[in-house]
Amino acid sequence: MARRVEDARILMYSHDTFGLGHLRRCRTIAHALVEDYRGLNVLIISGATIAGAFDYRARVDFVKIPSVIKLHNGEYTSMASHIDLHETLKMRESSIRHTAETFQPDIFIVDKEPMGLKGEIEDTLAYLKARGTTLVLGLREIMDAPHLLDAEWKRNGIMQKIDQYYDSVWVYGPPDFYDPLIGLDVPHSVRRKMDFVGFLQRSVSVGKTSVNARKDDYILVTTGGGGDGSDLVHDVMNAYEHDATLEQKALIVLGPYMPAAERSKLVRKGEKIPYIEVIEFDNHMEELMVGATGVVAMGGYNTYCEILSFDKPALVVPRVKPREEQLLRAQRASELGLVDVLLPDQSADPAIMAEALKRLPQRLPPSKSGGDMQLQGLDHISQTVGHWLDNRGSHLAVVGAE
């Protein structure tokens, strides 16, 4: 039963330079919170080019800032080719600050990048801290390989800044799955602020029906945003071409960020394979996953939460560069018996991939593997937020788990 709060406001920030992960995570948290608290308004600042392609519940809205894309080499460039990166970042920074000043949030939740893209939210953090807003950094349960994250954070003095600005650090996973700051020198003052909330449970939105919903037995192949997903889709199609006994129907979702040339190549290739249907994008992916007998995915954070939430047998083929986050998650989940894993070079062998696809529908779902999935993240966040909103005005320092 939803509880009433008086004019409470939460601002969220999602830098979104590559893929859909950050925006989808923010939207999931926002929807859960407005469902639990009447009178709460959530505004998401997002750099995602397709922020407007999703539907938002009443009292959840988004502000779109100019998009910046991350290239495969880790560098950034403006989405609008006629505007240089420096100007784009200046526009983003002033939009973020202006939004915070106008919206006057009680709580500010930042997704993954502690100071935002290239430091763009530091000015806003300082402003909000001075006016007593509770500042929260939300981290995926796995950020990256420790040596890569450590180098990136040291270069920009990030650990000291987390300590200086943030009241709380939410880790979107259980403590016994993975520690996102493993291998880093974490001061006690930052450790004290860390709250392992659990994985963020997903659900199917009521009354919304995907135009791609099906009633037959199919495996779902998803690459998330799809920006770097074409290899996995090629591997699946090659397995079907290689092995005539592979007759399992497959629904392949390419993702909105797959480059156009790759997309049209895969659509043409898929048309020649009788058991495969290829679609470009669906903003109700949860529904397609619920209907599937198994899932083939790269194993980004959101997809992994969906696999656990809908308890689906899964085959994960993780991205291994430039970040190792998906690889580390896949290895840990495989250790716990929750998913099957193929590394990209194994996946590229059509005989190995065909065998893995045939095994998939018979695989036990994650709940039968004996591992504890700990999907309490949204409930935990909701309780924490309720507690803070009840104590508004006292501006108490917020630390650790409730």
Order of alpha helices (4+ residues) and beta strands (2+ residues): beta-alpha-beta-beta-beta-beta-alpha-beta-alpha-beta-alpha-alpha-beta-alpha-beta-beta-alpha-beta-alpha-beta-alpha-beta-alpha-beta-alpha-beta-alpha-alpha-alpha
